[in-house]
Each structure stands twice: as C-alpha cells, then as structure tokens.
Amino acid sequence: MDPKSILSPQDRLDATALLILRLGLAWFIFLWAAHKIITPGQYQFLARHFDNVDMSVMQVYAVGGAQIFLCLCVALGIFRIFSYSSLAIMHFFTILRRWPQFLDPFAVNDKGFPINRNPVIDLAVMGAFIALVLLIRRDHFSLGAWLARHNRPRWWL
C-alpha cells in the first residue's frame, strides 16, 4: 500500500467532520431544490416577488434539477471546487436577497413574534459553506479525494 494513501488519525478526524458538514449542507440545499420540483408555482411567485423575474414552470424545474445535481456532487464529493463553490455562491445570492432583514434582526410583528431571525440561519450556513470550501484539501472521505489518493483522473477532484 502506498504510504501516501494512509490517513493519520487527525486526517480521519478532519475527514469525518467535513463529511458531516458536506452531507448536512448538501441536504440543506437539496430540500430547497426538491421543493422547486414539487411546488414550482411557489418558486415562480418568489422569483416574481423578490427578483422581478417571470419564470416558466420548465425554468423552475431546470433550476431545481441543476441544484439537485450539484447537491449530489457535493454529497459524493466530486467536482469539489466547482460543486462546493457553486452551492456557496447560490446561498450567497439568497443572503443578498434577504439583506434588509439583517439590518433589523430583532423586529417583531404585532403579536410579538420575531420575524427576522431566520437570516441568522442563513449566515451560519454561509459560514459552513466557506469552511467547506477552505478545507477542501482535508476532505479525505469524498470520492474526489479517494480518486486522487489512488492516482485516478484528476477531473473528479
């Protein structure tokens, strides 16, 4: 066995943490993407309301399908730089769209219910995406890393 392919205990610990992070982030975005397929009319409304964009049902399906594909790539850990960064950029777009809510995080409605606390979740997820991208070379329990350790084609990285 090639000594390069043996992972130290610290490598395995890092890889386990990144596997959990990667699967959690892929699942988080997958749920939103799957809902585009399940309820495209809702996303047509959101695109029109927030972005002033009219989307056909087929366009919503295409966006949802592309996101699902990227989520699968992230879950498997293939095309890592492209797939991890793509989901991070998509999520960053969500943050940009909700920017005004960050400016009033303690707002409450007339019943006293906090209405702007979900953006806190958005920031935590963005931080997790940034960490995943920055630690991509420590993500040893991904298909891309396994292929790299076994001198397989680099385009899977």
N, C-alpha and C positions, 0 to 999 in steps of 0.2 A: 504494500500500500504506500502511496506517495505521502511523505510527511506533510506536504502542503495541504492535503485533504483532511488531515486530522484536526479537529477543532478542540481548543483548550476548554476547560470548564468555564472561563469567562466568556469565550466566544459562544458557547452553548447558552449561557445565561442571557447574553445580549440578544442572541438569535431568538430565544424564546420570547423575550419581552417584545421584540419587533414583530414576531409572528402574531402575537396577541394584538398589538397595535394595528398591524396591517389588516388583519381579519376584521377587527372592530370598525375600522374606517371604511373598509370595503362594504361591510354590511350596512353601515350608516347611510352611505350614498346609494347603495343598491335599493334600499327601501323607498327612497325618493324616486329613483329611476323606475322601479316597478310600478309605482303609483301613476307614473305618466302613461304606462301601457294600460293599466286597469281603469283609470279615470282621466282620459285625455281632455275631456271638456273642462275639468278643473284647471288644468295647466294652460289651456287656451285662455281662460279667464284671467289667470295670474299673469300671463305674458302681456295680455292687453292692458290689464290694470296697472302693473308695475313698470313695464317696459315700453308701453305703447306700441306693441308688436302684435299683428294678427298672424296667428299660426294655424295652418290646417291640421286636421287630425293626423294626417300622414307625417307632417313635420314633427308633431309632438311624439309620435311613435319612433321616428328616426332619431330624435334627440334621446329619448328613453332607451332605445336599443343601443346607441353608441355609449351611453353611460353604463348600461348593463355590461357591455363588452369590456369597458375599462375596469369596472368593478371585478370582473372575472380575472382580468390580467393582474390586478393588484392582489386579489386573493391568492392566486397561484405564484405571484412574484415573478412575472415575466414582463419583458419590455419595461423594466422597472423605472428607469429615468423618465421615460415617456408616460407610462401609466400613472405612476405616483404623482408626478408633476401635473399631469392633466387633471386629475381629481382635485388636487390642491388649488389649481387655477379656477376650476369650476366653483369650488367652495368659496374662494376669494370673491368671485363675482357675486355670490349670494350675500356676502358681508357688505360689499359695496352698495347693493340694492337696499340693504337694511340700515345703512349708515345713520339716518336720523334717530333711530331707536337707541343707538349707543350714546347719543348726546343727552338722553333723558332716561337713564336706567331705572330710576325709582318712581316712574309715573304709575299712577293707579287710576282705574276707571271709577265711575260714580258709585260702584258697590265696594270700593276699597281693594279691588283685585289688581295685583301688579301686572301690567300689560307689556312691559318691555324687558322681561327677564330672560326670554329665550335667546336674545343676542349673546348673552353670556355663554350659552352652549356653543353658539357659532364661533366665538373666539377660542374656546377650549379645543374645538375640533380643528380650527385653523392651526393652532399651536401644535397639535398632534400631527397634522399633515407636514408642517415644517420640520418637525423632529424626524418623521419617517424619511423625508427626502434627504435631510442632512446625514442620517445614519444608514443610508442605503448600502454602504460597503460592509456594514455589520450585520446585514440582513441575511445571515447564512442559511436559514431554513426557508429559502424560497427556491423555486425551480430554476430561476436565473442564476442564483449563486451556486446551486448544485451543478448545473451545467458548466459554469466557469471553473469550479474546482476539478471537474473531470475533463477539462480541455475540450469541451464541446463548442459548437459555433457561438460566437460572441453576440450575435444579433438577438439572442434571447435575454441578454442582460437587462 
